[in-house]
Amino acid sequence: MGGTSAGLAIAPALRVLTWPLLALTLIMLGRGWYLNLSHGERWRSIWNRRAGLVLMGSTVLAVVLWGLRLAGLLGPRPF
């Protein structure tokens, strides 16, 4: 975060927000997968297929970023 006082003040806030942001990510991705699986079979349009691809990409990106975060490669380890 840098050696400035603003950077030092943000670092503890990011550690505190790690778990609520992880929970929010899981809730939003879970809701997206639920809606895709529950409403996807009735009407398969091009938009529905594109939305499924975006959802898959978002899930992969979230897993990679959270994995790096929890491994300590994107900032200090949260635990």
N, C-alpha and C positions, 0 to 999 in steps of 0.2 A: 504494500500500500504506500510505501514511501516513508521518508523520515520526517515529513512535516506534521504539525500538530493535527491537521484535519485528517490525514491518513491514519494516524495513530488512534484517533477517536472513532473512526469507522470500523476498524478491525474488530473490536469487541462486539459491536452490533452485528457484524456479519456472522460471528460465531454463535451468537444468541439466535439469530434468524435461520440458521441452517436447518434445524428440525421442523419448524413451522413451514418453511418453504418446501422442504421435501414432502411433507404431508399434503400441502396444497398441490404439488406436482402430481402426486399419486391419486388424489381425489379427481383432479381434472382429467388426467389420462384415463382413469377408470370410468369416468362418466362418458368420455368420448368413445371408448371401446364398447361400453354397454349400449349406447345409442346406435353405434354402427352395427353391432351384432343383432340388436333387437329390431331394427328398422331396415336393415340392408337387404333382406331376402325378398321383400315384396316388390321392390321397384329398383332394378339395376340400371341406372342411367350412367352416362359418362361422368356426370358430376359426382355420383355416388362412388364410382371407382376411383376418381381423383381424390375424393375425401378420404377414402381408405388408404391410399398411398401416402397422403400427407400425414395421416394418423400413424402409420407404420414408421415413417421417417421421423416424426416427432418423438415417438417412443424410443427409437434407437438413439437419437440425439440426447434425449433426457437420461437414458441409462449410461451413455458414455460420459456425459458431463458430470452426473452425480457420482459415477464411479471414480472419476478423476478427483472430484472434490473430496470424497470420503477417503481416498488413498493419500491425500495430502499434496497432490500435484497442482491443485488450483488453490493456493493459499494454505494456511496452517491447518493441521488436522483438527476436526471439530470435537474430538474426544481425547 
